[in-house]
Amino acid sequence: MTTPRRDSGARKRHRQNLAHHKPECHLCGKPIDFDLPHTDPMSFEVDHIVPISAGGSSHSSNVAASHKACNRAKGDRTEDMSTLRRSGSLARRPSPPGALPRMGGPSRTTPA
């Protein structure tokens, strides 16, 4: 399966439009410092609400401003697939009891 290509012209326009209006991070609700360097985890980043990999578009109705750290924590999940903690970080919903653990992380279930 191939991933749709991102439109770099649209991406630049979205960045400029969002930076002009200076909204808060749509994931954690905290203000964004639009003057931080791109390497800073609290810098401005454009988030695709429905990820490109999940069939989302680069249309202006599908993008929002976020902190780089919040966007990276969200990953390629949609908002209904992840849970925003009070600390502002994102976490996956807990697995149902008896589910197999995900690869690469600690087990969430106790062995029988």
C-alpha positions in Angstrom: 0.0 0.0 0.0 1.4 3.4 -0.9 1.0 6.5 1.2 -0.4 9.5 -0.5 2.2 12.3 -1.2 2.0 15.5 0.8 1.4 18.7 -1.1 4.4 20.9 -0.1 2.7 24.1 -1.5 -0.4 23.5 0.6 1.7 22.6 3.5 3.5 26.0 3.3 0.2 27.9 3.0 -1.3 26.0 6.0 1.8 26.8 8.1 1.6 30.5 7.2 -2.1 30.8 7.8 -2.0 29.0 11.2 1.1 31.0 12.3 -0.7 34.2 11.3 -3.7 33.5 13.5 -1.6 32.1 16.4 -4.0 29.6 17.8 -3.4 27.4 20.8 -2.3 23.8 20.5 -5.4 21.8 19.5 -4.2 18.7 21.3 -3.3 20.2 24.8 -4.9 23.6 24.6 -1.7 25.5 25.8 -0.3 28.5 23.9 2.3 27.9 21.2 5.4 30.1 20.9 5.7 30.5 17.2 9.1 32.0 17.5 10.8 28.9 18.9 13.3 27.1 16.6 11.9 24.0 14.9 14.1 21.7 17.1 12.3 22.8 20.3 9.7 20.2 21.4 7.2 23.0 22.2 7.7 24.6 18.7 4.8 25.0 16.2 3.9 22.1 14.0 1.0 21.5 11.6 -1.1 18.4 12.7 -3.3 16.5 10.3 -6.4 15.8 12.3 -7.1 12.7 10.2 -3.6 11.5 9.4 -2.6 11.2 5.7 -1.8 7.5 6.4 -5.5 7.0 7.4 -6.9 8.6 4.3 -6.9 12.2 5.5 -6.3 15.1 3.2 -4.1 18.2 3.3 -7.2 20.4 3.1 -7.3 23.3 5.5 -10.3 21.7 7.3 -8.0 18.8 8.2 -5.1 20.6 9.7 -4.6 22.4 13.0 -1.7 23.9 15.0 0.0 21.8 17.6 3.2 21.6 19.7 5.8 19.4 18.1 5.8 17.2 21.2 2.0 16.8 21.3 1.9 16.0 17.6 4.7 13.4 17.9 2.9 11.8 20.9 -0.3 11.6 18.8 1.5 10.0 15.9 -0.7 8.7 13.1 -3.7 8.1 15.4 -6.9 10.1 15.2 -8.1 11.9 18.3 -10.7 9.2 19.0 -8.0 6.5 19.0 -5.8 8.2 21.6 -6.5 9.7 25.0 -5.1 13.1 26.1 -3.9 12.9 29.7 -4.3 15.8 32.1 -0.5 16.3 31.8 -1.0 17.1 28.1 0.6 13.9 26.9 -1.2 11.4 24.7 -1.5 7.7 25.5 -3.3 4.8 23.8 -6.4 3.5 25.4 -5.8 0.5 27.7 -6.1 -2.9 26.1 -9.1 -5.0 27.0 -8.4 -7.7 29.7 -6.7 -10.8 28.3 -5.5 -9.0 25.2 -2.0 -9.8 23.8 0.6 -7.2 24.7 1.9 -4.8 22.0 5.4 -5.4 20.7 8.1 -3.2 22.1 6.6 -2.2 25.3 5.7 -3.5 28.8 2.9 -5.9 29.0 -0.5 -4.4 30.2 -1.9 -7.8 31.1 -0.8 -10.2 33.8 0.0 -13.7 32.8 -2.6 -16.4 33.6 
